[in-house]
Amino acid sequence: MENNKATLEKANAAITQGDHEGFLSHCTEETVWIFVGDRTLKGKEAVREWMATAYAEPPKFRVETFIAEGDYVTAIGKISLKDDDGKTALYDYCDVWRFRDGLMDELKAFVIKP
């Protein structure tokens, strides 16, 4: 569990530096990202393509709580992202990651504008 949490922390550090490949090195090839109420990305290549636009400017976020249990790590916090109009907006988020063999295999993300 602690290893999974450390992996997520390393991946998050990479993404805030704009290092998409560094982040993706912590994901399985079959990784699935489910943005609840929005879209589902299937496979590392789909995530890579999404990141190229959504994270063109690296996201700024603060994890307030980590919860690790078995193959799951949940991160709860705040994230600043560009909205549909290109303006930076602050969101509350909850990411539930499922790990497989030490890699991030599935994400269920709840992102809400307060």
N, CA, C and O atoms as CSV, one atom per row, in Angstrom:
chain,resi,resn,atom,element,x,y,z
A,1,MET,N,N,0.829,-1.201,0.000
A,1,MET,CA,C,0.000,0.000,0.000
A,1,MET,C,C,0.862,1.248,0.000
A,1,MET,O,O,0.634,2.167,-0.786
A,2,GLU,N,N,1.852,1.280,0.883
A,2,GLU,CA,C,2.713,2.464,0.940
A,2,GLU,C,C,3.467,2.636,-0.370
A,2,GLU,O,O,3.712,3.761,-0.806
A,3,ASN,N,N,3.843,1.500,-1.012
A,3,ASN,CA,C,4.526,1.596,-2.296
A,3,ASN,C,C,3.610,2.212,-3.345
A,3,ASN,O,O,4.056,3.022,-4.157
A,4,ASN,N,N,2.337,1.835,-3.334
A,4,ASN,CA,C,1.389,2.410,-4.294
A,4,ASN,C,C,1.233,3.907,-4.063
A,4,ASN,O,O,1.174,4.684,-5.017
A,5,LYS,N,N,1.167,4.306,-2.814
A,5,LYS,CA,C,1.054,5.734,-2.492
A,5,LYS,C,C,2.294,6.476,-2.988
A,5,LYS,O,O,2.179,7.545,-3.587
A,6,ALA,N,N,3.476,5.914,-2.741
A,6,ALA,CA,C,4.729,6.537,-3.195
A,6,ALA,C,C,4.768,6.626,-4.716
A,6,ALA,O,O,5.248,7.616,-5.267
A,7,THR,N,N,4.267,5.598,-5.398
A,7,THR,CA,C,4.214,5.616,-6.863
A,7,THR,C,C,3.331,6.754,-7.345
A,7,THR,O,O,3.704,7.486,-8.262
A,8,LEU,N,N,2.162,6.907,-6.735
A,8,LEU,CA,C,1.259,7.989,-7.130
A,8,LEU,C,C,1.904,9.351,-6.866
A,8,LEU,O,O,1.771,10.265,-7.680
A,9,GLU,N,N,2.592,9.491,-5.750
A,9,GLU,CA,C,3.257,10.763,-5.451
A,9,GLU,C,C,4.330,11.075,-6.488
A,9,GLU,O,O,4.463,12.227,-6.901
A,10,LYS,N,N,5.106,10.067,-6.922
A,10,LYS,CA,C,6.128,10.270,-7.962
A,10,LYS,C,C,5.481,10.650,-9.283
A,10,LYS,O,O,5.953,11.551,-9.976
A,11,ALA,N,N,4.396,9.962,-9.631
A,11,ALA,CA,C,3.695,10.258,-10.886
A,11,ALA,C,C,3.140,11.682,-10.861
A,11,ALA,O,O,3.258,12.414,-11.844
A,12,ASN,N,N,2.538,12.072,-9.741
A,12,ASN,CA,C,1.995,13.426,-9.606
A,12,ASN,C,C,3.096,14.474,-9.726
A,12,ASN,O,O,2.892,15.517,-10.346
A,13,ALA,N,N,4.252,14.208,-9.144
A,13,ALA,CA,C,5.373,15.150,-9.238
A,13,ALA,C,C,5.786,15.328,-10.702
A,13,ALA,O,O,6.092,16.440,-11.133
A,14,ALA,N,N,5.794,14.238,-11.457
A,14,ALA,CA,C,6.164,14.312,-12.878
A,14,ALA,C,C,5.166,15.175,-13.651
A,14,ALA,O,O,5.565,16.015,-14.458
A,15,ILE,N,N,3.882,14.971,-13.408
A,15,ILE,CA,C,2.866,15.684,-14.187
A,15,ILE,C,C,2.897,17.184,-13.900
A,15,ILE,O,O,2.633,17.986,-14.795
A,16,THR,N,N,3.213,17.571,-12.674
A,16,THR,CA,C,3.269,19.005,-12.369
A,16,THR,C,C,4.472,19.663,-13.037
A,16,THR,O,O,4.511,20.885,-13.184
A,17,GLN,N,N,5.460,18.852,-13.443
A,17,GLN,CA,C,6.620,19.367,-14.176
A,17,GLN,C,C,6.405,19.301,-15.693
A,17,GLN,O,O,7.290,19.662,-16.470
A,18,GLY,N,N,5.217,18.835,-16.105
A,18,GLY,CA,C,4.946,18.693,-17.542
A,18,GLY,C,C,5.576,17.456,-18.144
A,18,GLY,O,O,5.663,17.341,-19.367
A,19,ASP,N,N,6.019,16.523,-17.306
A,19,ASP,CA,C,6.668,15.291,-17.762
A,19,ASP,C,C,5.619,14.197,-17.949
A,19,ASP,O,O,5.439,13.341,-17.083
A,20,HIS,N,N,4.930,14.237,-19.088
A,20,HIS,CA,C,3.859,13.273,-19.352
A,20,HIS,C,C,4.396,11.848,-19.395
A,20,HIS,O,O,3.786,10.939,-18.833
A,21,GLU,N,N,5.532,11.648,-20.056
A,21,GLU,CA,C,6.077,10.294,-20.168
A,21,GLU,C,C,6.528,9.771,-18.812
A,21,GLU,O,O,6.397,8.579,-18.533
A,22,GLY,N,N,7.061,10.655,-17.964
A,22,GLY,CA,C,7.430,10.250,-16.614
A,22,GLY,C,C,6.214,9.776,-15.849
A,22,GLY,O,O,6.277,8.786,-15.120
A,23,PHE,N,N,5.091,10.491,-16.014
A,23,PHE,CA,C,3.840,10.076,-15.380
A,23,PHE,C,C,3.390,8.728,-15.940
A,23,PHE,O,O,3.075,7.804,-15.190
A,24,LEU,N,N,3.365,8.630,-17.268
A,24,LEU,CA,C,2.856,7.420,-17.916
A,24,LEU,C,C,3.704,6.186,-17.620
A,24,LEU,O,O,3.216,5.062,-17.739
A,25,SER,N,N,4.964,6.378,-17.237
A,25,SER,CA,C,5.814,5.228,-16.911
A,25,SER,C,C,5.299,4.501,-15.673
A,25,SER,O,O,5.695,3.366,-15.408
A,26,HIS,N,N,4.414,5.155,-14.912
A,26,HIS,CA,C,3.827,4.546,-13.717
A,26,HIS,C,C,2.464,3.909,-14.002
A,26,HIS,O,O,1.797,3.433,-13.083
A,27,CYS,N,N,2.049,3.899,-15.281
A,27,CYS,CA,C,0.743,3.347,-15.676
A,27,CYS,C,C,0.930,2.052,-16.470
A,27,CYS,O,O,1.941,1.869,-17.148
A,28,THR,N,N,-0.058,1.157,-16.377
A,28,THR,CA,C,-0.041,-0.041,-17.216
A,28,THR,C,C,-0.379,0.363,-18.655
A,28,THR,O,O,-0.956,1.425,-18.885
A,29,GLU,N,N,-0.024,-0.475,-19.606
A,29,GLU,CA,C,-0.373,-0.212,-21.019
A,29,GLU,C,C,-1.890,-0.163,-21.197
A,29,GLU,O,O,-2.401,0.580,-22.036
A,30,GLU,N,N,-2.611,-0.966,-20.396
A,30,GLU,CA,C,-4.067,-1.078,-20.524
A,30,GLU,C,C,-4.809,-0.097,-19.622
A,30,GLU,O,O,-6.024,-0.218,-19.460
A,31,THR,N,N,-4.116,0.861,-19.037
A,31,THR,CA,C,-4.741,1.767,-18.074
A,31,THR,C,C,-6.052,2.328,-18.610
A,31,THR,O,O,-6.169,2.652,-19.791
A,32,VAL,N,N,-7.025,2.434,-17.727
A,32,VAL,CA,C,-8.337,2.989,-18.071
A,32,VAL,C,C,-8.591,4.166,-17.144
A,32,VAL,O,O,-8.469,4.044,-15.925
A,33,TRP,N,N,-8.947,5.311,-17.727
A,33,TRP,CA,C,-9.280,6.504,-16.943
A,33,TRP,C,C,-10.741,6.827,-17.162
A,33,TRP,O,O,-11.170,7.082,-18.287
A,34,ILE,N,N,-11.493,6.814,-16.097
A,34,ILE,CA,C,-12.924,7.127,-16.146
A,34,ILE,C,C,-13.128,8.478,-15.468
A,34,ILE,O,O,-12.945,8.613,-14.258
A,35,PHE,N,N,-13.508,9.474,-16.261
A,35,PHE,CA,C,-13.865,10.786,-15.720
A,35,PHE,C,C,-15.377,10.746,-15.550
A,35,PHE,O,O,-16.118,10.904,-16.520
A,36,VAL,N,N,-15.830,10.538,-14.335
A,36,VAL,CA,C,-17.242,10.299,-14.054
A,36,VAL,C,C,-18.092,11.452,-14.601
A,36,VAL,O,O,-17.847,12.622,-14.307
A,37,GLY,N,N,-19.093,11.089,-15.404
A,37,GLY,CA,C,-19.982,12.078,-16.000
A,37,GLY,C,C,-19.421,12.747,-17.234
A,37,GLY,O,O,-20.054,13.645,-17.789
A,38,ASP,N,N,-18.223,12.324,-17.686
A,38,ASP,CA,C,-17.598,12.992,-18.817
A,38,ASP,C,C,-17.142,12.008,-19.890
A,38,ASP,O,O,-17.801,11.872,-20.920
A,39,ARG,N,N,-16.025,11.322,-19.663
A,39,ARG,CA,C,-15.458,10.450,-20.697
A,39,ARG,C,C,-14.662,9.327,-20.064
A,39,ARG,O,O,-14.349,9.352,-18.874
A,40,THR,N,N,-14.342,8.336,-20.891
A,40,THR,CA,C,-13.481,7.228,-20.480
A,40,THR,C,C,-12.364,7.099,-21.505
A,40,THR,O,O,-12.614,7.062,-22.710
A,41,LEU,N,N,-11.132,7.030,-21.016
A,41,LEU,CA,C,-9.965,6.821,-21.868
A,41,LEU,C,C,-9.471,5.405,-21.639
A,41,LEU,O,O,-9.302,4.977,-20.497
A,42,LYS,N,N,-9.238,4.671,-22.735
A,42,LYS,CA,C,-8.801,3.279,-22.618
A,42,LYS,C,C,-7.436,3.117,-23.260
A,42,LYS,O,O,-7.276,3.310,-24.465
A,43,GLY,N,N,-6.452,2.760,-22.441
A,43,GLY,CA,C,-5.096,2.505,-22.922
A,43,GLY,C,C,-4.184,3.708,-22.767
A,43,GLY,O,O,-4.625,4.857,-22.760
A,44,LYS,N,N,-2.893,3.407,-22.641
A,44,LYS,CA,C,-1.894,4.447,-22.404
A,44,LYS,C,C,-1.856,5.457,-23.538
A,44,LYS,O,O,-1.670,6.648,-23.289
A,45,GLU,N,N,-2.029,5.010,-24.787
A,45,GLU,CA,C,-1.975,5.939,-25.921
A,45,GLU,C,C,-3.117,6.947,-25.867
A,45,GLU,O,O,-2.913,8.125,-26.161
A,46,ALA,N,N,-4.311,6.504,-25.498
A,46,ALA,CA,C,-5.458,7.423,-25.377
A,46,ALA,C,C,-5.197,8.450,-24.283
A,46,ALA,O,O,-5.527,9.625,-24.444
A,47,VAL,N,N,-4.608,8.018,-23.176
A,47,VAL,CA,C,-4.285,8.939,-22.080
A,47,VAL,C,C,-3.223,9.929,-22.544
A,47,VAL,O,O,-3.308,11.121,-22.252
A,48,ARG,N,N,-2.215,9.427,-23.273
A,48,ARG,CA,C,-1.137,10.288,-23.791
A,48,ARG,C,C,-1.731,11.386,-24.681
A,48,ARG,O,O,-1.365,12.554,-24.547
A,49,GLU,N,N,-2.635,11.023,-25.576
A,49,GLU,CA,C,-3.259,11.995,-26.485
A,49,GLU,C,C,-4.084,13.019,-25.707
A,49,GLU,O,O,-4.047,14.209,-26.022
A,50,TRP,N,N,-4.827,12.571,-24.697
A,50,TRP,CA,C,-5.637,13.481,-23.888
A,50,TRP,C,C,-4.745,14.455,-23.132
A,50,TRP,O,O,-5.032,15.651,-23.077
A,51,MET,N,N,-3.662,13.945,-22.548
A,51,MET,CA,C,-2.743,14.796,-21.786
A,51,MET,C,C,-2.121,15.890,-22.661
A,51,MET,O,O,-1.881,17.001,-22.188
A,52,ALA,N,N,-1.863,15.578,-23.929
A,52,ALA,CA,C,-1.221,16.539,-24.827
A,52,ALA,C,C,-2.017,17.834,-24.926
A,52,ALA,O,O,-1.439,18.907,-25.097
A,53,THR,N,N,-3.341,17.740,-24.820
A,53,THR,CA,C,-4.156,18.956,-24.876
A,53,THR,C,C,-4.605,19.401,-23.490
A,53,THR,O,O,-4.452,20.572,-23.141
A,54,ALA,N,N,-5.151,18.495,-22.701
A,54,ALA,CA,C,-5.691,18.866,-21.383
A,54,ALA,C,C,-4.602,19.366,-20.441
A,54,ALA,O,O,-4.846,20.248,-19.617
A,55,TYR,N,N,-3.404,18.805,-20.561
A,55,TYR,CA,C,-2.303,19.181,-19.683
A,55,TYR,C,C,-1.203,19.911,-20.459
A,55,TYR,O,O,-0.034,19.857,-20.075
A,56,ALA,N,N,-1.575,20.599,-21.561
A,56,ALA,CA,C,-0.591,21.367,-22.331
A,56,ALA,C,C,0.124,22.334,-21.391
A,56,ALA,O,O,1.332,22.546,-21.489
A,57,GLU,N,N,-0.654,22.915,-20.478
A,57,GLU,CA,C,-0.091,23.691,-19.374
A,57,GLU,C,C,-0.234,22.790,-18.154
A,57,GLU,O,O,-1.351,22.407,-17.805
A,58,PRO,N,N,0.878,22.443,-17.493
A,58,PRO,CA,C,0.789,21.488,-16.384
A,58,PRO,C,C,-0.233,21.919,-15.323
A,58,PRO,O,O,-0.298,23.093,-14.958
A,59,PRO,N,N,-1.022,20.968,-14.836
A,59,PRO,CA,C,-2.013,21.293,-13.813
A,59,PRO,C,C,-1.329,21.639,-12.490
A,59,PRO,O,O,-0.239,21.154,-12.185
A,60,LYS,N,N,-1.988,22.471,-11.736
A,60,LYS,CA,C,-1.522,22.785,-10.383
A,60,LYS,C,C,-2.533,22.158,-9.435
A,60,LYS,O,O,-3.732,22.412,-9.546
A,61,PHE,N,N,-2.057,21.344,-8.510
A,61,PHE,CA,C,-2.998,20.722,-7.592
A,61,PHE,C,C,-2.373,20.521,-6.229
A,61,PHE,O,O,-1.153,20.513,-6.063
A,62,ARG,N,N,-3.256,20.360,-5.262
A,62,ARG,CA,C,-2.848,20.119,-3.887
A,62,ARG,C,C,-3.640,18.925,-3.372
A,62,ARG,O,O,-4.870,18.960,-3.324
A,63,VAL,N,N,-2.938,17.884,-2.992
A,63,VAL,CA,C,-3.587,16.727,-2.384
A,63,VAL,C,C,-3.788,17.049,-0.912
A,63,VAL,O,O,-2.836,17.371,-0.201
A,64,GLU,N,N,-5.028,16.960,-0.463
A,64,GLU,CA,C,-5.331,17.213,0.946
A,64,GLU,C,C,-5.352,15.920,1.759
A,64,GLU,O,O,-5.021,15.915,2.944
A,65,THR,N,N,-5.744,14.821,1.106
A,65,THR,CA,C,-5.863,13.539,1.796
A,65,THR,C,C,-5.463,12.404,0.861
A,65,THR,O,O,-5.887,12.371,-0.294
A,66,PHE,N,N,-4.644,11.469,1.356
A,66,PHE,CA,C,-4.344,10.212,0.682
A,66,PHE,C,C,-4.919,9.099,1.539
A,66,PHE,O,O,-4.754,9.099,2.759
A,67,ILE,N,N,-5.597,8.149,0.903
A,67,ILE,CA,C,-6.086,6.963,1.602
A,67,ILE,C,C,-5.611,5.756,0.799
A,67,ILE,O,O,-5.957,5.620,-0.375
A,68,ALA,N,N,-4.829,4.885,1.417
A,68,ALA,CA,C,-4.311,3.698,0.742
A,68,ALA,C,C,-4.866,2.454,1.419
A,68,ALA,O,O,-4.796,2.312,2.640
A,69,GLU,N,N,-5.415,1.560,0.613
A,69,GLU,CA,C,-5.991,0.317,1.132
A,69,GLU,C,C,-5.893,-0.744,0.042
A,69,GLU,O,O,-6.484,-0.585,-1.027
A,70,GLY,N,N,-5.164,-1.810,0.293
A,70,GLY,CA,C,-5.033,-2.875,-0.694
A,70,GLY,C,C,-4.450,-2.357,-2.001
A,70,GLY,O,O,-3.393,-1.727,-2.009
A,71,ASP,N,N,-5.142,-2.624,-3.107
A,71,ASP,CA,C,-4.679,-2.194,-4.428
A,71,ASP,C,C,-5.150,-0.789,-4.785
A,71,ASP,O,O,-4.983,-0.360,-5.927
A,72,TYR,N,N,-5.735,-0.064,-3.833
A,72,TYR,CA,C,-6.326,1.244,-4.122
A,72,TYR,C,C,-5.627,2.371,-3.373
A,72,TYR,O,O,-5.230,2.218,-2.218
A,73,VAL,N,N,-5.484,3.514,-4.060
A,73,VAL,CA,C,-5.054,4.752,-3.420
A,73,VAL,C,C,-6.037,5.830,-3.865
A,73,VAL,O,O,-6.286,6.009,-5.058
A,74,THR,N,N,-6.586,6.535,-2.898
A,74,THR,CA,C,-7.510,7.635,-3.172
A,74,THR,C,C,-6.820,8.936,-2.798
A,74,THR,O,O,-6.244,9.067,-1.718
A,75,ALA,N,N,-6.892,9.907,-3.727
A,75,ALA,CA,C,-6.339,11.238,-3.477
A,75,ALA,C,C,-7.481,12.238,-3.574
A,75,ALA,O,O,-8.239,12.239,-4.543
A,76,ILE,N,N,-7.596,13.087,-2.562
A,76,ILE,CA,C,-8.653,14.099,-2.522
A,76,ILE,C,C,-7.973,15.454,-2.393
A,76,ILE,O,O,-7.063,15.626,-1.583
A,77,GLY,N,N,-8.423,16.421,-3.202
A,77,GLY,CA,C,-7.796,17.732,-3.105
A,77,GLY,C,C,-8.416,18.755,-4.025
A,77,GLY,O,O,-9.595,18.682,-4.370
A,78,LYS,N,N,-7.588,19.719,-4.416
A,78,LYS,CA,C,-7.995,20.817,-5.298
A,78,LYS,C,C,-7.060,20.821,-6.491
A,78,LYS,O,O,-5.872,20.525,-6.362
A,79,ILE,N,N,-7.609,21.164,-7.676
A,79,ILE,CA,C,-6.811,21.220,-8.894
A,79,ILE,C,C,-7.236,22.426,-9.725
A,79,ILE,O,O,-8.421,22.741,-9.833
A,80,SER,N,N,-6.243,23.092,-10.310
A,80,SER,CA,C,-6.509,24.207,-11.224
A,80,SER,C,C,-6.302,23.710,-12.645
A,80,SER,O,O,-5.236,23.202,-12.992
A,81,LEU,N,N,-7.335,23.862,-13.456
A,81,LEU,CA,C,-7.293,23.443,-14.856
A,81,LEU,C,C,-7.909,24.541,-15.715
A,81,LEU,O,O,-8.658,25.387,-15.227
A,82,LYS,N,N,-7.576,24.509,-17.005
A,82,LYS,CA,C,-8.226,25.423,-17.941
A,82,LYS,C,C,-9.638,24.910,-18.191
A,82,LYS,O,O,-9.844,23.716,-18.407
A,83,ASP,N,N,-10.616,25.827,-18.161
A,83,ASP,CA,C,-11.985,25.414,-18.473
A,83,ASP,C,C,-12.205,25.491,-19.984
A,83,ASP,O,O,-11.262,25.751,-20.731
A,84,ASP,N,N,-13.432,25.270,-20.438
A,84,ASP,CA,C,-13.722,25.250,-21.874
A,84,ASP,C,C,-13.461,26.592,-22.549
A,84,ASP,O,O,-13.269,26.646,-23.763
A,85,ASP,N,N,-13.452,27.674,-21.773
A,85,ASP,CA,C,-13.186,29.008,-22.318
A,85,ASP,C,C,-11.704,29.380,-22.247
A,85,ASP,O,O,-11.327,30.495,-22.607
A,86,GLY,N,N,-10.861,28.448,-21.783
A,86,GLY,CA,C,-9.444,28.717,-21.687
A,86,GLY,C,C,-9.031,29.471,-20.442
A,86,GLY,O,O,-7.877,29.876,-20.309
A,87,LYS,N,N,-9.976,29.661,-19.523
A,87,LYS,CA,C,-9.677,30.346,-18.267
A,87,LYS,C,C,-9.325,29.298,-17.204
A,87,LYS,O,O,-9.883,28.202,-17.184
A,88,THR,N,N,-8.392,29.660,-16.329
A,88,THR,CA,C,-8.029,28.755,-15.243
A,88,THR,C,C,-9.133,28.755,-14.196
A,88,THR,O,O,-9.587,29.809,-13.748
A,89,ALA,N,N,-9.554,27.566,-13.817
A,89,ALA,CA,C,-10.617,27.418,-12.821
A,89,ALA,C,C,-10.165,26.416,-11.759
A,89,ALA,O,O,-9.411,25.486,-12.044
A,90,LEU,N,N,-10.634,26.623,-10.548
A,90,LEU,CA,C,-10.312,25.732,-9.430
A,90,LEU,C,C,-11.429,24.702,-9.265
A,90,LEU,O,O,-12.614,25.036,-9.266
A,91,TYR,N,N,-11.020,23.451,-9.124
A,91,TYR,CA,C,-11.965,22.352,-8.965
A,91,TYR,C,C,-11.618,21.559,-7.715
A,91,TYR,O,O,-10.464,21.529,-7.288
A,92,ASP,N,N,-12.629,20.915,-7.131
A,92,ASP,CA,C,-12.413,19.888,-6.120
A,92,ASP,C,C,-12.303,18.568,-6.875
A,92,ASP,O,O,-13.002,18.355,-7.866
A,93,TYR,N,N,-11.429,17.687,-6.409
A,93,TYR,CA,C,-11.323,16.396,-7.086
A,93,TYR,C,C,-11.125,15.263,-6.097
A,93,TYR,O,O,-10.647,15.444,-4.977
A,94,CYS,N,N,-11.515,14.088,-6.562
A,94,CYS,CA,C,-11.266,12.845,-5.850
A,94,CYS,C,C,-10.871,11.814,-6.905
A,94,CYS,O,O,-11.681,11.447,-7.756
A,95,ASP,N,N,-9.632,11.353,-6.847
A,95,ASP,CA,C,-9.120,10.332,-7.763
A,95,ASP,C,C,-9.010,9.018,-7.008
A,95,ASP,O,O,-8.360,8.943,-5.966
A,96,VAL,N,N,-9.642,7.992,-7.536
A,96,VAL,CA,C,-9.536,6.654,-6.958
A,96,VAL,C,C,-8.739,5.814,-7.956
A,96,VAL,O,O,-9.222,5.500,-9.044
A,97,TRP,N,N,-7.519,5.457,-7.574
A,97,TRP,CA,C,-6.614,4.680,-8.420
A,97,TRP,C,C,-6.601,3.226,-7.980
A,97,TRP,O,O,-6.514,2.927,-6.790
A,98,ARG,N,N,-6.690,2.319,-8.958
A,98,ARG,CA,C,-6.490,0.894,-8.689
A,98,ARG,C,C,-5.147,0.511,-9.300
A,98,ARG,O,O,-4.871,0.803,-10.464
A,99,PHE,N,N,-4.326,-0.138,-8.503
A,99,PHE,CA,C,-2.990,-0.544,-8.932
A,99,PHE,C,C,-2.982,-2.019,-9.304
A,99,PHE,O,O,-3.724,-2.825,-8.742
A,100,ARG,N,N,-2.126,-2.353,-10.266
A,100,ARG,CA,C,-1.875,-3.750,-10.628
A,100,ARG,C,C,-0.371,-3.904,-10.810
A,100,ARG,O,O,0.240,-3.188,-11.604
A,101,ASP,N,N,0.214,-4.823,-10.088
A,101,ASP,CA,C,1.660,-5.079,-10.167
A,101,ASP,C,C,2.475,-3.804,-9.986
A,101,ASP,O,O,3.477,-3.598,-10.671
A,102,GLY,N,N,2.042,-2.948,-9.059
A,102,GLY,CA,C,2.789,-1.745,-8.735
A,102,GLY,C,C,2.594,-0.578,-9.689
A,102,GLY,O,O,3.224,0.468,-9.535
A,103,LEU,N,N,1.709,-0.757,-10.688
A,103,LEU,CA,C,1.449,0.305,-11.660
A,103,LEU,C,C,-0.003,0.755,-11.586
A,103,LEU,O,O,-0.875,-0.004,-11.165
A,104,MET,N,N,-0.255,1.989,-11.995
A,104,MET,CA,C,-1.611,2.548,-11.976
A,104,MET,C,C,-2.390,1.973,-13.159
A,104,MET,O,O,-2.063,2.222,-14.320
A,105,ASP,N,N,-3.428,1.199,-12.838
A,105,ASP,CA,C,-4.162,0.448,-13.854
A,105,ASP,C,C,-5.518,1.071,-14.180
A,105,ASP,O,O,-5.986,0.985,-15.315
A,106,GLU,N,N,-6.147,1.696,-13.190
A,106,GLU,CA,C,-7.457,2.292,-13.446
A,106,GLU,C,C,-7.638,3.523,-12.561
A,106,GLU,O,O,-7.278,3.531,-11.384
A,107,LEU,N,N,-8.204,4.554,-13.165
A,107,LEU,CA,C,-8.531,5.786,-12.461
A,107,LEU,C,C,-10.028,6.041,-12.575
A,107,LEU,O,O,-10.598,5.979,-13.664
A,108,LYS,N,N,-10.644,6.323,-11.463
A,108,LYS,CA,C,-12.024,6.830,-11.462
A,108,LYS,C,C,-11.914,8.215,-10.851
A,108,LYS,O,O,-11.643,8.353,-9.658
A,109,ALA,N,N,-12.127,9.258,-11.679
A,109,ALA,CA,C,-11.914,10.647,-11.257
A,109,ALA,C,C,-13.235,11.387,-11.161
A,109,ALA,O,O,-14.049,11.376,-12.085
A,110,PHE,N,N,-13.424,12.027,-10.019
A,110,PHE,CA,C,-14.585,12.889,-9.786
A,110,PHE,C,C,-14.022,14.313,-9.700
A,110,PHE,O,O,-13.292,14.638,-8.764
A,111,VAL,N,N,-14.360,15.152,-10.671
A,111,VAL,CA,C,-13.851,16.529,-10.720
A,111,VAL,C,C,-15.064,17.461,-10.767
A,111,VAL,O,O,-15.882,17.392,-11.685
A,112,ILE,N,N,-15.161,18.328,-9.764
A,112,ILE,CA,C,-16.357,19.158,-9.612
A,112,ILE,C,C,-15.968,20.609,-9.398
A,112,ILE,O,O,-15.108,20.915,-8.571
A,113,LYS,N,N,-16.600,21.494,-10.141
A,113,LYS,CA,C,-16.391,22.918,-9.933
A,113,LYS,C,C,-17.281,23.357,-8.784
A,113,LYS,O,O,-18.503,23.229,-8.870
A,114,PRO,N,N,-16.678,23.886,-7.681
A,114,PRO,CA,C,-17.496,24.243,-6.525
A,114,PRO,C,C,-18.425,25.430,-6.787
A,114,PRO,O,O,-19.171,25.838,-5.898
